[in-house]
């Protein structure tokens, strides 16, 4: 059975077509700059990469063209639209309404729209993608898979903010957490790798990339996570500040005579690694600066490792111990230098890093020594496969 997975961003459409029975990713694609004149579709068909310039003014045109590409005989992907048995949509914010993936109905779309205020950059694109896909594939069942759903198992003591309670009751302001599909996939996968029931494991998963979050997972359930009401909080990221003293915000606004939108731009797009290093928002460039002895690059990466390790220590307390620490995401999977810096701080909880094993990129591997009291693994995430599996389970 073939499942089409769609991930709609503010101006992009990422997609994969997955054969759910074999687990094969038949095609992977990314439509960039939707709405512009230089729209580019990057394709990877069974390992063969190509690029197509094609104008897509909106998601309707983007998804229609993707289906054209899938149907082209020379691509040998599908011979008929009927081969696509389901569509899984990645939706960032489901609020408190959704604690699991669901079949998409008009009522579900309405509830997703109610969460737009909580994810103004992401949910509108998700809704637009759903409507475009329904127009192009009216007879194909569709499923919404929420980034926030996995974290709905957090206890209230973990998700409540110590501000007047009416803001929770009236506006649902609380910690929600994100990257839930990735955290769920990695937790299940590492349990399979080490051959233990996930119900018997305490896992701390570090999803590190342009956006980053840490998750404490007990028995397969999210107990706490670093991101909050929005993806801005937690550890510092590529362009996001992570946790800061909240009094900094009005202080800077008064100093520079800024409005709320200006401040959001600074905290979301001009902070984090980019803001401190002044080099780049790409960690590869900052690592180069680190090696060259650039003091701000060194400060950036040492500070981030320090804060990530602090969160891991915090979740060690939350879980009452930890069996496995996992690294995933673009930096978590490929940044062996970052993993080494973080694990250096974790010796106090019994982590012993195998530096030779750690010198790897993008593959499943145990990077702790046999003597380490806590196992440490690199587990490449596969959110798309998780979305495809959820879609299959709900429509079969």
Buried (B, 14 or more C-beta within 10 A) or exposed (E): BBBBBBBBBEBBBBBBBBBBEEEEBBBBBBBBEBBEEEBBBBBBBEEEEEEEEBBBEEBBBBBEBBBEBBBEEEBEBBEEEEBBBBBBBBBBBBBEBBBEBBEBEEEBBEBBEBBBEBBEBBBBBBBBBBBBBBEBBEEBBBBBBBBBBBBBBBEEEBBBEEEEEEEBEEEBBBBBBBBBBBBBBBBBBBBEBEEEEBEEBBBBBBBBBBBBBBBBBBBBBBBBBBBBBBBBBBBBBBBBBBBEEEEEBEEBBEEEEBEEEEBBEBBBBEBBBBBBBEBBBBBEBBBBBBEEEBEBBBEBBEEBBBBBBBBBBBBBEBBEEBBBBBBBBBBBBBBBBBBBBBBEBBEEBBBBBBEEBBEBEEEEBBBBBEEBEBBBBBBBBBBBBBBBBBBBEBBE
